[in-house]
Amino acid sequence: MPVKRSARRPAGRRTERAAQRRRTRKAIVDATIALIAGGKTPSVNDVAAAADVSRRTVYLYFPTFDHLLIDATLGALSQGGVSRALEGDAIADVDGRVKHLVHALTCVTPEIERLGRALIRLTVETGSPALASEGLPRRGYRRVEWIESAIAPLRSELSDADFRRLVRALAMVIGWEALIVQRDVCGLSAAEGEELSLWAARALIAAAVNETTSRRPSVTRATRPPTVSAPPR
């Protein structure tokens, strides 16, 4: 009897496809940032040529050109603070790295906050149906990379699946959505919002580490090495 093949892609292929999407989107945004930094008001053709992709690919990720320009401008304005927060190995411990990242993404200028809100609105109103149909993110690649960098020291402690889940969980409490909830729903100041995001991030990290630790086999009396007594004096 023939075996019916599943319509779902293997997890490995989905992961690689998502990684390729991320690289392509990053190339488009980085090319736009470079063009803007060079004093040019780029066109779609300029961006496509600089990123070595087609116009169709640009519009796959950014259904409107304004969406791309806002995303690139926001990235350029935010990158400096995040880079300083995570620069090199200056901060080795996860808590310190996450603390600096939360500060960089929470304590923003009114102009950056305005752009962040506009980016969310454009994502909701003009999100790519093609990406949505494949279950791929419509934005947030930059934030995911920053969070991955911040908690990179935990890679050796967590499984790949647990590390990815922690990154996704942290993305819910660090970034624009969290900032809007803090400001609009909870009425918090920037300092209060920063403290809340950091508290939530620390709780999630502790839960992930504790869960991994609890899965490890405990050392029982039967398997514990015998205690070596001190020689008599």
C-alpha positions as CSV (number, residue, x, y, z in Angstrom):
1,M,0.0,0.0,0.0
2,P,1.6,3.3,-1.0
3,V,2.5,5.6,1.8
4,K,0.9,9.0,1.5
5,R,3.4,11.8,1.8
6,S,2.8,14.6,4.2
7,A,2.1,18.0,2.7
8,R,4.1,19.6,5.4
9,R,7.8,20.4,4.8
10,P,10.4,18.8,7.1
11,A,11.3,21.0,10.0
12,G,14.9,21.3,8.7
13,R,13.8,22.7,5.4
14,R,11.4,25.1,7.0
15,T,14.2,26.4,9.3
16,E,16.6,26.8,6.3
17,R,13.9,28.6,4.3
18,A,13.2,31.0,7.2
19,A,17.0,31.6,7.5
20,Q,17.2,32.4,3.8
21,R,14.3,34.7,4.0
22,R,15.9,36.5,6.9
23,R,19.2,36.9,4.9
24,T,17.3,38.3,1.9
25,R,15.3,40.7,3.9
26,K,18.4,41.9,5.7
27,A,20.2,42.5,2.4
28,I,17.3,44.6,1.2
29,V,17.2,46.7,4.4
30,D,20.9,47.1,4.6
31,A,21.1,48.2,1.0
32,T,18.4,50.8,1.7
33,I,20.2,52.0,4.8
34,A,23.5,52.4,2.8
35,L,21.8,54.3,0.0
36,I,20.1,56.7,2.5
37,A,23.4,57.1,4.5
38,G,25.0,58.1,1.2
39,G,22.6,61.0,0.9
40,K,20.5,59.4,-1.8
41,T,16.7,59.1,-1.9
42,P,16.6,55.6,-3.3
43,S,14.0,54.1,-5.7
44,V,12.9,50.5,-5.8
45,N,15.3,49.9,-8.7
46,D,18.2,51.4,-6.7
47,V,17.5,49.1,-3.8
48,A,17.0,46.0,-5.9
49,A,20.3,46.6,-7.7
50,A,22.2,47.3,-4.5
51,A,20.8,44.2,-2.8
52,D,21.2,42.1,-5.9
53,V,17.5,41.0,-6.0
54,S,14.6,41.7,-8.3
55,R,11.9,44.4,-7.9
56,R,9.5,41.6,-7.3
57,T,11.5,40.3,-4.4
58,V,11.6,43.8,-2.8
59,Y,7.9,44.0,-3.0
60,L,7.5,40.4,-1.6
61,Y,9.0,41.6,1.7
62,F,7.7,45.2,1.6
63,P,4.4,45.6,-0.2
64,T,4.8,49.4,-0.2
65,F,8.0,51.3,-0.6
66,D,7.2,53.6,2.3
67,H,7.2,50.4,4.5
68,L,10.8,49.7,3.4
69,L,12.0,53.3,3.9
70,I,10.5,53.5,7.4
71,D,12.0,50.1,8.3
72,A,15.4,51.1,7.0
73,T,15.3,54.5,8.7
74,L,14.3,52.9,12.0
75,G,17.0,50.3,11.7
76,A,19.6,53.0,11.1
77,L,18.5,55.0,14.1
78,S,18.3,52.0,16.4
79,Q,21.4,50.1,15.3
80,G,23.9,52.4,17.0
81,G,22.4,52.0,20.5
82,V,22.0,48.3,20.2
83,S,25.5,47.8,18.8
84,R,27.0,49.7,21.7
85,A,24.8,47.6,24.1
86,L,26.1,44.3,22.6
87,E,29.5,45.4,21.3
88,G,32.1,42.6,21.3
89,D,32.7,40.8,24.5
90,A,32.6,43.9,26.7
91,I,29.6,42.3,28.5
92,A,30.1,38.6,29.0
93,D,27.1,37.7,31.2
94,V,23.6,37.2,29.8
95,D,21.9,39.4,32.3
96,G,24.1,42.3,31.5
97,R,23.7,41.9,27.8
98,V,19.9,41.6,28.1
99,K,19.8,44.6,30.4
100,H,21.7,46.8,27.9
101,L,19.5,45.6,25.0
102,V,16.3,46.3,26.9
103,H,17.5,49.8,27.7
104,A,18.5,50.5,24.0
105,L,15.0,49.3,22.8
106,T,12.9,51.0,25.5
107,C,14.5,54.4,26.1
108,V,14.0,55.8,22.6
109,T,13.4,59.3,21.3
110,P,9.9,60.4,20.4
111,E,10.9,60.4,16.7
112,I,12.0,56.7,16.9
113,E,8.9,55.8,18.8
114,R,6.8,57.5,16.1
115,L,8.5,55.5,13.4
116,G,8.1,52.3,15.3
117,R,4.4,52.8,15.7
118,A,4.2,53.6,11.9
119,L,6.0,50.4,11.1
120,I,3.6,48.3,13.1
121,R,0.6,50.0,11.4
122,L,2.1,49.4,7.9
123,T,2.8,45.8,8.8
124,V,-0.8,45.3,9.8
125,E,-2.3,47.2,6.9
126,T,0.0,46.1,4.1
127,G,1.6,42.9,5.3
128,S,2.8,40.4,2.6
129,P,0.2,37.7,2.0
130,A,2.9,35.6,0.4
131,L,5.0,35.5,3.6
132,A,1.9,35.0,5.7
133,S,0.8,32.0,3.6
134,E,4.1,30.3,4.3
135,G,4.0,31.0,8.0
136,L,7.0,33.2,7.8
137,P,7.5,36.4,9.8
138,R,6.5,39.7,8.2
139,R,9.0,41.7,10.3
140,G,11.1,41.5,13.4
141,Y,14.1,39.8,11.9
142,R,16.4,42.6,13.2
143,R,15.0,42.2,16.8
144,V,15.4,38.4,16.6
145,E,19.1,38.8,15.7
146,W,19.7,41.2,18.5
147,I,18.0,38.9,21.1
148,E,20.0,35.9,19.8
149,S,23.2,37.9,20.2
150,A,22.2,39.1,23.7
151,I,21.6,35.5,25.0
152,A,24.3,33.9,22.9
153,P,26.2,32.6,26.0
154,L,23.2,30.3,26.7
155,R,23.6,28.4,23.5
156,S,25.8,25.8,25.1
157,E,23.3,25.3,28.0
158,L,20.0,25.0,26.0
159,S,19.0,22.8,23.2
160,D,18.4,24.4,19.8
161,A,14.6,24.1,20.2
162,D,14.8,25.6,23.7
163,F,17.0,28.4,22.6
164,R,14.6,29.3,19.7
165,R,11.6,29.2,22.0
166,L,13.4,31.5,24.5
167,V,14.3,34.0,21.7
168,R,10.6,34.0,20.6
169,A,9.4,34.5,24.2
170,L,11.8,37.4,24.7
171,A,10.6,39.0,21.5
172,M,7.2,39.4,23.1
173,V,8.5,41.4,26.1
174,I,11.3,43.4,24.3
175,G,10.5,45.7,21.5
176,W,7.7,47.8,19.9
177,E,4.7,45.8,21.0
178,A,5.9,45.7,24.6
179,L,6.7,49.4,24.5
180,I,3.2,50.3,23.2
181,V,1.5,48.2,25.9
182,Q,3.7,49.8,28.6
183,R,2.9,53.3,27.3
184,D,-0.8,53.0,26.1
185,V,-2.3,50.2,28.2
186,C,-0.3,50.5,31.5
187,G,0.5,54.2,31.4
188,L,4.2,53.6,32.4
189,S,7.1,55.9,31.9
190,A,10.1,54.9,29.9
191,A,12.0,54.0,33.1
192,E,9.1,52.0,34.5
193,G,8.6,50.2,31.1
194,E,12.3,49.4,31.0
195,E,12.2,47.9,34.5
196,L,9.1,45.8,33.6
197,S,10.6,44.4,30.3
198,L,13.8,43.5,32.1
199,W,11.9,41.8,34.9
200,A,9.9,39.8,32.4
201,A,13.0,38.9,30.4
202,R,14.8,37.7,33.5
203,A,11.9,35.5,34.5
204,L,11.7,33.9,31.0
205,I,15.5,33.2,31.0
206,A,15.4,31.7,34.5
207,A,12.4,29.5,33.5
208,A,14.2,28.3,30.4
209,V,17.4,27.5,32.3
210,N,15.6,25.9,35.2
211,E,13.5,23.7,32.8
212,T,16.7,22.5,31.1
213,T,18.3,21.8,34.5
214,S,15.3,19.8,35.7
215,R,15.6,17.5,32.7
216,R,19.1,16.4,33.5
217,P,19.4,13.1,35.3
218,S,20.1,13.6,39.0
219,V,23.0,11.9,40.7
220,T,21.5,9.2,43.0
221,R,23.2,7.6,45.9
222,A,23.7,4.5,43.8
223,T,25.6,6.3,41.1
224,R,27.3,8.9,43.2
225,P,31.1,8.4,43.6
226,P,32.0,7.1,47.0
227,T,33.2,9.7,49.5
228,V,36.9,9.5,50.2
229,S,37.5,9.8,53.9
230,A,40.5,11.8,55.2
231,P,43.4,9.6,56.3
232,P,43.7,9.2,60.1
233,R,46.1,11.4,61.8
